[in-house]
Amino acid sequence: MPSLLDYFFSRSKYMISRPAFLVALAAPIAGAFFLLLNQANISLIMSTAIIGVCTGAITCIAVSITTELFGTKNFSINHNVVVANISIGSFVFGYSSALLYRKEENEDGSCLGTACYRNTFIIWGSLCSLGTVLALMLYARTRKFYSKNS
């Protein structure tokens, strides 16, 4: 998706920076987690699609963002730190989700419906919103750099 947009924007005199792409991709993820609070099946399908597409696109632009922000001298170290955060975040958020799920389970040890993951979706949506704000701050700080290069 980002490379497709790069292709179309490269033909015009306007260029979108990678941090701007990051903001545009992080905001729908936050909305998708809050959409999961809805109990309709279509909300689950839409949220899954939004999270999957946006996460894949962020993974694609992570390489170029790492290069543009930190340079190519220590690219392998910097990129591995970015990639390591994915697995660490998955572990921490998966474990915290399990703890929150256990708090919501019945006396027989089961839990059904969105009530089990309600707090998890609120926390994830809030953290994604925070990430969107931080990406917006990154965009604001690097806007001058990208305007000089275009």
TORKOL-4160 file (C-alpha; in steps of 0.2 Angstrom, whole numbers, padded with zeros to 4 digits, m for minus):
150
<pt num="1" X="0000" Y="0000" Z="0000"/>
<pt num="2" X="0014" Y="0013" Z="0004"/>
<pt num="3" X="0023" Y="0009" Z="m0012"/>
<pt num="4" X="0007" Y="0011" Z="m0022"/>
<pt num="5" X="0005" Y="0028" Z="m0015"/>
<pt num="6" X="0023" Y="0032" Z="m0018"/>
<pt num="7" X="0021" Y="0027" Z="m0036"/>
<pt num="8" X="0006" Y="0039" Z="m0038"/>
<pt num="9" X="0013" Y="0053" Z="m0029"/>
<pt num="10" X="0030" Y="0052" Z="m0037"/>
<pt num="11" X="0021" Y="0057" Z="m0053"/>
<pt num="12" X="0015" Y="0073" Z="m0045"/>
<pt num="13" X="0025" Y="0087" Z="m0037"/>
<pt num="14" X="0018" Y="0081" Z="m0020"/>
<pt num="15" X="0027" Y="0069" Z="m0009"/>
<pt num="16" X="0021" Y="0061" Z="0007"/>
<pt num="17" X="0034" Y="0058" Z="0021"/>
<pt num="18" X="0035" Y="0041" Z="0029"/>
<pt num="19" X="0030" Y="0047" Z="0046"/>
<pt num="20" X="0014" Y="0054" Z="0038"/>
<pt num="21" X="0011" Y="0037" Z="0032"/>
<pt num="22" X="0014" Y="0030" Z="0049"/>
<pt num="23" X="0001" Y="0042" Z="0056"/>
<pt num="24" X="m0011" Y="0038" Z="0043"/>
<pt num="25" X="m0009" Y="0019" Z="0046"/>
<pt num="26" X="m0009" Y="0020" Z="0065"/>
<pt num="27" X="m0025" Y="0029" Z="0067"/>
<pt num="28" X="m0036" Y="0016" Z="0059"/>
<pt num="29" X="m0028" Y="0003" Z="0071"/>
<pt num="30" X="m0034" Y="0012" Z="0086"/>
<pt num="31" X="m0051" Y="0014" Z="0079"/>
<pt num="32" X="m0052" Y="m0004" Z="0075"/>
<pt num="33" X="m0048" Y="m0009" Z="0093"/>
<pt num="34" X="m0062" Y="0002" Z="0099"/>
<pt num="35" X="m0074" Y="m0005" Z="0085"/>
<pt num="36" X="m0071" Y="m0022" Z="0093"/>
<pt num="37" X="m0081" Y="m0016" Z="0108"/>
<pt num="38" X="m0096" Y="m0018" Z="0097"/>
<pt num="39" X="m0104" Y="m0035" Z="0098"/>
<pt num="40" X="m0109" Y="m0037" Z="0080"/>
<pt num="41" X="m0100" Y="m0050" Z="0069"/>
<pt num="42" X="m0097" Y="m0037" Z="0055"/>
<pt num="43" X="m0087" Y="m0027" Z="0068"/>
<pt num="44" X="m0075" Y="m0041" Z="0071"/>
<pt num="45" X="m0073" Y="m0044" Z="0052"/>
<pt num="46" X="m0069" Y="m0026" Z="0049"/>
<pt num="47" X="m0058" Y="m0024" Z="0064"/>
<pt num="48" X="m0048" Y="m0039" Z="0059"/>
<pt num="49" X="m0046" Y="m0033" Z="0041"/>
<pt num="50" X="m0041" Y="m0015" Z="0046"/>
<pt num="51" X="m0028" Y="m0021" Z="0059"/>
<pt num="52" X="m0021" Y="m0034" Z="0047"/>
<pt num="53" X="m0019" Y="m0022" Z="0032"/>
<pt num="54" X="m0012" Y="m0007" Z="0043"/>
<pt num="55" X="0000" Y="m0018" Z="0052"/>
<pt num="56" X="0007" Y="m0026" Z="0036"/>
<pt num="57" X="0009" Y="m0008" Z="0028"/>
<pt num="58" X="0018" Y="m0002" Z="0044"/>
<pt num="59" X="0029" Y="m0017" Z="0043"/>
<pt num="60" X="0033" Y="m0012" Z="0025"/>
<pt num="61" X="0037" Y="0006" Z="0029"/>
<pt num="62" X="0047" Y="0002" Z="0045"/>
<pt num="63" X="0063" Y="m0002" Z="0034"/>
<pt num="64" X="0063" Y="0015" Z="0025"/>
<pt num="65" X="0058" Y="0024" Z="0041"/>
<pt num="66" X="0073" Y="0017" Z="0050"/>
<pt num="67" X="0084" Y="0021" Z="0036"/>
<pt num="68" X="0078" Y="0039" Z="0035"/>
<pt num="69" X="0078" Y="0043" Z="0053"/>
<pt num="70" X="0094" Y="0034" Z="0059"/>
<pt num="71" X="0104" Y="0033" Z="0043"/>
<pt num="72" X="0112" Y="0018" Z="0035"/>
<pt num="73" X="0128" Y="0017" Z="0045"/>
<pt num="74" X="0121" Y="0006" Z="0059"/>
<pt num="75" X="0105" Y="0001" Z="0050"/>
<pt num="76" X="0106" Y="m0018" Z="0054"/>
<pt num="77" X="0106" Y="m0014" Z="0073"/>
<pt num="78" X="0093" Y="0000" Z="0072"/>
<pt num="79" X="0081" Y="m0011" Z="0062"/>
<pt num="80" X="0083" Y="m0026" Z="0073"/>
<pt num="81" X="0079" Y="m0015" Z="0088"/>
<pt num="82" X="0063" Y="m0010" Z="0078"/>
<pt num="83" X="0059" Y="m0028" Z="0074"/>
<pt num="84" X="0063" Y="m0035" Z="0091"/>
<pt num="85" X="0049" Y="m0023" Z="0098"/>
<pt num="86" X="0036" Y="m0032" Z="0088"/>
<pt num="87" X="0039" Y="m0049" Z="0097"/>
<pt num="88" X="0042" Y="m0041" Z="0114"/>
<pt num="89" X="0026" Y="m0031" Z="0112"/>
<pt num="90" X="0016" Y="m0047" Z="0107"/>
<pt num="91" X="0022" Y="m0056" Z="0122"/>
<pt num="92" X="0019" Y="m0043" Z="0134"/>
<pt num="93" X="0001" Y="m0038" Z="0127"/>
<pt num="94" X="m0003" Y="m0057" Z="0125"/>
<pt num="95" X="0001" Y="m0060" Z="0143"/>
<pt num="96" X="m0008" Y="m0045" Z="0150"/>
<pt num="97" X="m0023" Y="m0050" Z="0139"/>
<pt num="98" X="m0023" Y="m0067" Z="0147"/>
<pt num="99" X="m0022" Y="m0059" Z="0165"/>
<pt num="100" X="m0037" Y="m0048" Z="0161"/>
<pt num="101" X="m0047" Y="m0062" Z="0153"/>
<pt num="102" X="m0044" Y="m0073" Z="0169"/>
<pt num="103" X="m0051" Y="m0058" Z="0180"/>
<pt num="104" X="m0067" Y="m0059" Z="0169"/>
<pt num="105" X="m0070" Y="m0078" Z="0169"/>
<pt num="106" X="m0085" Y="m0086" Z="0178"/>
<pt num="107" X="m0083" Y="m0098" Z="0193"/>
<pt num="108" X="m0082" Y="m0113" Z="0180"/>
<pt num="109" X="m0067" Y="m0105" Z="0172"/>
<pt num="110" X="m0075" Y="m0099" Z="0156"/>
<pt num="111" X="m0080" Y="m0083" Z="0148"/>
<pt num="112" X="m0090" Y="m0079" Z="0133"/>
<pt num="113" X="m0093" Y="m0064" Z="0123"/>
<pt num="114" X="m0085" Y="m0047" Z="0121"/>
<pt num="115" X="m0086" Y="m0044" Z="0140"/>
<pt num="116" X="m0070" Y="m0055" Z="0142"/>
<pt num="117" X="m0059" Y="m0044" Z="0132"/>
<pt num="118" X="m0068" Y="m0027" Z="0134"/>
<pt num="119" X="m0054" Y="m0020" Z="0145"/>
<pt num="120" X="m0040" Y="m0027" Z="0134"/>
<pt num="121" X="m0048" Y="m0019" Z="0119"/>
<pt num="122" X="m0049" Y="m0002" Z="0128"/>
<pt num="123" X="m0031" Y="m0003" Z="0134"/>
<pt num="124" X="m0025" Y="m0008" Z="0116"/>
<pt num="125" X="m0035" Y="0006" Z="0108"/>
<pt num="126" X="m0029" Y="0018" Z="0120"/>
<pt num="127" X="m0011" Y="0013" Z="0118"/>
<pt num="128" X="m0013" Y="0014" Z="0099"/>
<pt num="129" X="m0020" Y="0031" Z="0101"/>
<pt num="130" X="m0005" Y="0036" Z="0111"/>
<pt num="131" X="0006" Y="0029" Z="0097"/>
<pt num="132" X="m0004" Y="0039" Z="0084"/>
<pt num="133" X="m0001" Y="0055" Z="0094"/>
<pt num="134" X="0018" Y="0050" Z="0095"/>
<pt num="135" X="0019" Y="0047" Z="0077"/>
<pt num="136" X="0011" Y="0064" Z="0074"/>
<pt num="137" X="0024" Y="0072" Z="0084"/>
<pt num="138" X="0037" Y="0063" Z="0074"/>
<pt num="139" X="0029" Y="0069" Z="0058"/>
<pt num="140" X="0029" Y="0087" Z="0065"/>
<pt num="141" X="0048" Y="0086" Z="0070"/>
<pt num="142" X="0053" Y="0079" Z="0053"/>
<pt num="143" X="0042" Y="0089" Z="0042"/>
<pt num="144" X="0056" Y="0102" Z="0038"/>
<pt num="145" X="0068" Y="0088" Z="0033"/>
<pt num="146" X="0055" Y="0081" Z="0021"/>
<pt num="147" X="0051" Y="0098" Z="0014"/>
<pt num="148" X="0069" Y="0101" Z="0010"/>
<pt num="149" X="0071" Y="0084" Z="0001"/>
<pt num="150" X="0056" Y="0086" Z="m0011"/>
